[in-house]
Amino acid sequence: MRLVVGLGNPGSRYRRTRHNVGFMVVDRLAARWRIAVGGRRHEAEVGVGEIAGVRAVLSKPQTFMNASGEAVARLRRAYRVTPAEIVVIHDDLDIAPGRLRVRGGGSAGGHQGVASLIAALGAEFARVRVGIGRPPGGSDPVDFVLSPFTAEEWAMVEGVIERAAEGVESLFREGLERTMNVFNVRSATGG
């Protein structure tokens, strides 16, 4: 069993914001693998099914971003997974828009949702980091991550959401090292 966690904020106000790209990737995986994600269990919307031959739980914590660790700790206990069996998908200001990076473990890098997860679980979970870039002109990062993508950005967003879903599938099929070798190189070259 693997636990896939998309980070975001609940509610229609945040649905299309940069901070909710993790939710968007979970929705894409749910559609690709026909897994119904919904209801509310363990402080998250949840769906159970199979992804790339692996039994998986797709989840969208409903505790708001900065308290994501509370929901994920409950999910971890309920589904009896170790931190090494968890994949977290989240936005990243330090990665260019449209790019992604896959990594295992590490620091929160200033991301409060990831910091909450590390406090609850430790740092040894895989991450699919989706680039949203820094705000233009040195604007406030909080306002930036909570603002919606522009109409012009949506084509790029659609592409990176698709690649992030493929990254999760690759983690299940190929493992962390091979996935990092393929997706991090492809992301760095714009592919």
C-alpha positions in Angstrom: 0.0 0.0 0.0 1.2 3.5 -0.9 -0.2 6.8 0.3 -0.3 9.7 -2.2 -0.8 13.1 -0.6 -1.6 16.2 -2.7 -1.2 19.3 -0.6 -3.6 22.2 -0.9 -6.3 24.2 0.9 -9.9 23.0 1.0 -12.8 25.0 -0.4 -13.8 26.6 -3.7 -12.0 29.9 -2.9 -8.6 28.0 -3.3 -9.5 25.5 -6.0 -7.4 27.0 -8.9 -4.7 28.6 -6.8 -1.0 27.9 -7.1 -0.9 26.5 -3.6 -3.4 23.8 -4.7 -1.4 22.2 -7.5 -1.0 19.1 -5.3 -4.8 18.7 -5.2 -4.8 19.1 -9.0 -2.3 16.3 -9.5 -4.3 14.0 -7.2 -7.4 14.8 -9.2 -5.5 13.9 -12.4 -4.3 10.6 -11.0 -7.9 9.9 -9.8 -9.2 10.5 -13.3 -6.4 8.4 -15.0 -6.9 5.4 -12.7 -10.6 5.8 -12.2 -10.4 6.2 -8.4 -13.2 8.1 -6.7 -11.7 10.6 -4.3 -14.2 12.2 -1.9 -16.0 12.0 1.4 -14.0 12.9 4.5 -12.1 10.4 6.4 -9.2 11.1 8.7 -9.4 14.8 8.0 -8.9 14.2 4.2 -10.8 13.4 1.0 -9.7 9.9 0.2 -9.9 7.3 -2.6 -8.4 3.8 -2.7 -7.5 2.0 -5.9 -4.6 0.8 -8.0 -2.0 3.0 -9.7 0.6 1.4 -12.0 0.0 -2.0 -10.4 0.3 -0.8 -6.8 -2.5 -0.5 -4.3 -2.7 3.2 -3.4 -4.6 5.7 -1.3 -5.1 9.1 -3.0 -5.7 11.9 -0.5 -6.3 15.6 -0.2 -5.9 16.8 3.4 -8.7 19.1 4.5 -6.9 20.7 7.4 -5.5 23.6 5.4 -2.0 23.6 4.2 -0.1 24.6 7.3 -1.7 21.8 9.4 -1.4 19.0 6.7 0.8 16.9 9.0 -2.2 16.3 11.3 -4.3 14.7 8.5 -1.4 12.8 7.0 -0.4 11.3 10.4 -4.0 10.0 10.8 -3.9 8.6 7.3 -0.6 6.9 7.9 -1.9 5.2 11.0 -5.3 4.2 9.4 -3.7 2.7 6.3 -0.6 1.4 8.1 2.0 2.9 5.9 5.5 4.0 6.8 6.9 7.4 5.8 8.9 5.7 3.1 5.6 4.5 1.5 4.3 8.1 1.3 4.5 10.4 -1.8 3.7 14.1 -1.3 2.9 16.4 -4.2 3.3 20.1 -3.6 4.0 23.5 -5.2 7.5 25.0 -5.0 8.4 28.6 -5.4 12.1 27.8 -6.1 11.4 25.8 -9.2 10.5 27.5 -12.5 6.9 27.4 -13.6 6.1 24.3 -15.6 9.0 22.3 -14.2 9.1 19.6 -11.6 11.6 17.9 -9.3 11.3 14.5 -7.7 13.3 13.8 -4.5 13.3 11.5 -1.5 13.5 13.2 1.9 15.1 16.6 2.6 14.1 19.8 4.3 10.9 21.8 3.9 12.6 24.5 2.0 10.3 27.1 3.6 7.1 25.3 2.6 4.8 25.4 5.6 2.7 22.4 4.5 5.9 20.2 4.1 7.2 21.5 7.4 4.0 20.3 9.1 4.5 16.9 7.5 8.1 16.7 8.6 7.0 17.6 12.2 4.4 14.8 12.1 6.3 12.1 10.1 10.0 12.9 9.9 11.6 13.8 6.5 11.8 10.4 4.8 9.0 10.6 2.3 9.2 11.1 -1.4 8.2 14.5 -2.9 7.0 15.5 -6.3 7.7 19.3 -6.3 5.8 21.3 -8.9 7.3 24.6 -9.9 5.3 27.7 -9.6 8.2 30.2 -9.6 8.6 33.3 -7.5 6.2 36.2 -7.5 6.9 38.9 -10.0 8.6 42.1 -8.8 9.3 40.7 -5.3 5.6 40.6 -4.4 4.5 38.8 -1.2 4.9 35.1 -1.6 1.8 34.4 0.5 -0.4 36.4 -1.7 1.2 34.8 -4.8 0.7 31.2 -3.8 -2.9 31.9 -2.8 -3.7 33.6 -6.1 -5.2 31.7 -9.0 -3.2 30.8 -12.1 -3.8 33.3 -15.0 -5.6 32.1 -18.1 -2.3 32.4 -20.0 -0.6 30.1 -17.4 -3.2 27.3 -17.7 -1.6 25.5 -20.8 1.7 25.3 -18.9 -0.1 24.2 -15.7 -2.0 21.4 -17.5 1.3 20.1 -18.9 3.1 20.0 -15.5 0.1 18.4 -13.8 0.2 15.7 -16.4 4.0 15.2 -15.9 3.6 15.1 -12.1 1.0 12.4 -12.4 3.4 10.5 -14.6 6.1 11.0 -12.0 4.0 9.4 -9.3 3.3 6.4 -11.6 7.0 6.1 -12.4 7.8 6.1 -8.6 5.6 3.1 -8.3 6.9 1.3 -11.4 10.5 2.3 -11.5 11.5 3.4 -8.0 12.9 6.7 -6.7 16.4 6.8 -8.3 15.2 6.0 -11.8 12.3 8.4 -11.5 14.6 11.2 -10.3 17.0 10.4 -13.2 14.3 10.6 -15.8 12.0 13.4 -14.5 14.6 15.7 -13.0 16.7 15.7 -16.2 13.6 16.2 -18.4 12.4 19.0 -16.1 15.7 20.7 -16.2 15.8 20.7 -20.0 12.2 21.9 -20.3 10.7 18.6 -21.3 
